[in-house]
Amino acid sequence: MAAISFDPRLNHQVGKKNHGVVLEEIEGLIRVYKDGNVERPPLIPNVPCTAALGAGVTARDVVIDRFTNLWARIYVPSCPGRLPVLVYFHGGGFCVGSAAWSCYHDFIANLAVKAGCVILSINYRLAPENQLPTAYEDGTNAVVWLKQQALNGSSENKWWLSKCSFSSLFLGGDSAGANIAYHVTTRLGSNGTFEPTITNPLCLKGTILIQPFFGGEARTGSEKNSRQPPNSALTLSASDTYWRLSLPAGDNRDHPWCNPLANGASKLRDLALPSAMLVCISEMDILKDRNSEFCNALASAGKRVEAVMHKGVGHAFQILHNSPNAQTRIQEMVSHLKSFINENQ
């Protein structure tokens, strides 16, 4: 994702410790010190899986890898029959965020019910402590774990496994999570992981990218000219900071992980992508032009991609509700996601 919308007046520095020189900071979200310490103020609260769940959905937390502390919050709607499965990655510029954040908990629970799918919301490791490609590795491991569960899952996971149609798998995410979903898709597609066989019940039907967090050294028009309010979910300076913290030392924003269209990036035509991709773009987002260019490049490479433009809203509006018409646009987004999943399952 990117910086979360906030009012700096609410950023109370409770129990702040003096670690010396600050190397990088996005106010209210993350502070990185020269001595290696990282602070993430609790701007958005973490909530338990049982918090504020409406009728029609059950959620529980499941450990995927105890060694790396990789886990998922799984949402199962009370719909009849077996349901499509969506593996979802939260946003946060690779540096902040959690599957337990209240805003994601609310959004994913609502999406599971409205779209009628089982959702695994993945809690991956964060930069700068774990720079890229760690998030991609966690995402890949989550899908491999899902495959193992589909083949010989434990009885304790039967409550959600019994509701899954593994032949209708989707990967998705917003902002940095959309970046992760894209790169996990290309990684697994390149080694045939999504070709269903007797030993692999998974079949990837589509990838959903909501405001994908890409970048590049050359600025786009929307990055240069889009004026953002002080409490914007993503500013250009915050974007640059996230990339400095998440990319390996010495790499710039034309690294293929950041810029899939940069020189040296894999040719899109040769990538093993699913038969359907959905990209949700926000009109007031600094990433608008970059997201549109990405869609155009995919189409030119012969890939099937559907681009949806959400008018009058900015980055991460679907979890922040920070504009007058956000609720209407959220309903539109959920409707598009539901249609995409239903049409491609």
N, C-alpha and C positions, 0 to 999 in steps of 0.2 A: 504494500500500500504506500503510504507516505505519512507525512506529519498529520497527526490527528487535530481536528479543529478544536481550539480551546481559547479560553480567556486567560491571559497571563495573570490577571488579578487573583485567579483561583489557584495559582501555582505556589502553594505554601511549602516552603522548604523545611519540612519537619525533620529534626534530627540530622541536619546536614553536617557531614564530616569534611574536614579540610584535607584534601588529598593533593594540594598543591596546584600546579599549572594545569589548566584545562586546554586540551588539544582540540576537541570538537564538541559542539553543543547545538542541539535543537531545543529551544526553550520549552520547558514543560514536559519533554519527552525523554531526552537522553543527554548525558554529559559524560564525556570520555576524558580521563585524566592522563597526564604524561606517565604517571607511575603504574598505569595499567588498569586502575579501577574504573568501573563503569557504573553510573547511577541511572536508574530509570524511575523517575517519580511516578507514583501510582495515580496518574491523571485519570485513567479509566479503570474502574474496579474490576477485579476478577470475581466471578460468581460461580457457585457450585453448579453441577449439571442439573440439579433439581430446581434451580431458581426460576421463578416466574414462568413456568411452562404452562401454556394454555391447554385446553382440551385437545386431544387428538394426536399428541406426540409424546414419546418417551425418550429420555436422554441419559446416557451413562458415559463415564470415562473409562477407557481401556488402554492398558499399557501395551505398546508395540515392541519397544526395546528398552529394557531396564538399564542397560549399560550406558546408553546415550540419553536416557530420559525422554525418549520419543514416545508420545502418546496421542490418542485421538479421543475426541468427544463425538459419540455416535448418536444420531437422531433417527428414530424410527417412527414414522407416522402410522396411525391406526387405520390404514387403508387395506382393503381386502387383497389377497393374492400376493404374488412376488413382485417386487418393485425394482425399478432401475436404481443403480448405485452411483452416487456422486462423491468422489474424493475431492475435498475442498481445502484450499490453502489460504489462510488469512493474510491480510496485508500488514504493512508496518515498515516499509523500506528495508526489509531484511533485518532490521535492528531492534524494533519494538513490536509489541502486539502479542496476542495469545488467543488460542482457541477458547480460553476461559473469559476473555474480555466480555463484559456485559453486552456491548453493542453487537459483537459477533454471535453471542449466544442467542440474542433476540432475533437477529436476521436469519441465521441458519435454521432455527426452530420454525420460524414462519415459512421459510422456503421449503423445508421438508414437507410441511403440511400442504402448502399451496401447490407445489409441483408434484407431490405424491412420489417421493423418492427417499431412500435411505441415504443419509449423508454422514460421511466420516470427515470431521473437521480436524485437520492434522496440526499438532503443536510441534513445530520443528525448532531446531536450535538457531539462535540468533547471532548476528554479527554485532560488534567486531570480535567478540570472543571466538566466534566460529564463522570465519569468512566464507564466502562462496568458494567452492561448490558444496559446502556442507548442507545447505538447505535443499539443494537438488538431490544429494545423496539420501537425506532423510525422506524426501518425497518419494524417491525411487524405492527405498526400503519399505515405506508404508504400503506401496502397491504390491511389492513382492510378498509382504506379510499378509495382505488381503488375499492374494492368490493361495497362500498356504492355508489360510483359514477356510477358504472355499473348498479346498481339497480334503482337509482333515481337521476342521476346527473343533475346539473343545466344547464340551457340553455347556460350560458356563457362558459361551458366546452364542448359544443357540437362539437366544432371545432376539438377536438381530440377524444372524446368518440365515435363519429360516425365512426371513422376509426378503432376501436379496435375490435378484435376477442377475447373476454375474455375467450373463451374455449381453447385458445392457449397462456397460460401465461408462462413466463420464469422468473426466478430470476438469477441475475448475478452480478459480480463485479470483481475488481482486487485488489490483495493484502489484505489489511485490509477489503476492500469492498467485496472481495471473502469470507473472514471469516464471515462477516456479512450475506452475502447471504446464506452461509451454515447453520448458526445458526438460521436464520429466517426460512429457509426451515424446519429444524427439529422441531422448535417450532410450526409452523403452521400445519405441517404434523401430529404432535402428537395429535392435537385436531380436526382433520378432516376438517380443513378449506379449504383444496383443493379438497374435494369431492363435485363435482357440484350437486346442488339441485335447487329447485325452488327459494329458498331464497339466493342461492350462485352461481352466474354465473361463478365464477373463476375455472379454471381447470389447475393446474400446470403440464406442460408437461416436464419441464427439468430445471436443474440448471447449470449455467456456472461459473466455478471458474478459474479465471486467476491468476496464481502465488499466490495461497492462502497463506495468512500470518498466519502461525501456528508456534508454537515454542515448547520448551520442555527443561527440565533441562539438560538432556543428549544431548551432541552435536552430530550432524550427521557428516558424512564425508565431505559433501560439506560445512557445516558451519565451520569445523575445517581447511579444506585444500584449499578451494576456495579462491585464492588471488584476491582481488577486487581493482580496481584503486581508487585513492583518491576521484574521483567524482562519485563513484558508487551510484546507486539508493538505495542500501541497504547494509550496513555493519553490521557485527555481533554486534558491540557496539551500533549502532543506533537501531537495533532490540531489544536489551536488554533494552535500554532506553524507547522505545515505550511501551514495556510490563510493565515496572515499573510504567509508568505514567497512563496506561489504566486499569490495573487489580486492583481490590480492595486491600486495604492495608492488608498486611499479606499473600497474596496469591502469589505463585510462578508460574513458567512457565509450571508446570504440572497441572495447573487448566484446566478443560475441555474446557473452552473458548479459551484457548491458545493451548492446546494439546488434540485434540479429540481422540488420541490413548492412553492417559495416564491411569494408574490405577484409577478407579473410574469414568471414562467417560462412558457415556451410551454405551451399547453394540451396535456396528454398525448393527448387524443382526436384532436388535429389532427396529431400527429407521424407521420411516415412511418417506421414501425418494421418490422422483419422479422416474418414470420408466427409466429416462435417465439423466446422469450427464456427463459433459465435463470438464476436468481439463487441462488447458494450463500451461506447465512447460517450463522454460527458462534454457538452458544448462549452462549458466554462472551465474546463480542465486545461492546465498548461500542457498536458500530454495529448490533447486532441489531435493536433497535426501529426504527431509521431504515431499515434494509434491508427490514424487514417492511412498514412503512408505504409504502415505494416500490412494493413488489409489489402491495399492496392498491389503491393508486392506479392502477397500470397496469391491473389487472383491472377496476376500476370504469370505466376509460376504454375498455373493450372490447378491450384488448390481451391477446394470449395470453401468459401468463407462468407458468412453473413455478418454485416456490420450494422449495428443499431445505434443511432444518435439520440441521446437523452437531452432534451432542450432545457436550457435555463438552469442547469445544475452543475456543480463542480465535482472535484475529485472526492470519491468515497461518500457521496451524498447518501447512499443506500444504508450506511451504518451510522451516519452522523445526524441526519435529518436537519441540516443546517441551512435550509433555504425555505421560503414560503411554500414552494410547490414541490418540496421533496417527497411528501407522502404520495402525491399523485404519480410522480416519476418512479417511486419505489414499486407501486402497484404495476406500472407499466413494465418495469424491469422483471419483476417476478413472473408476470404473464408471458414475457418473451422467453424467459428461462424454461418455464413450464412447456411452452409450445415446442421449443427446440428439443427438449428431452423426449417429449411424447412423439414427435415426428421422426426421431432418429433412433429410438430404442429398438 
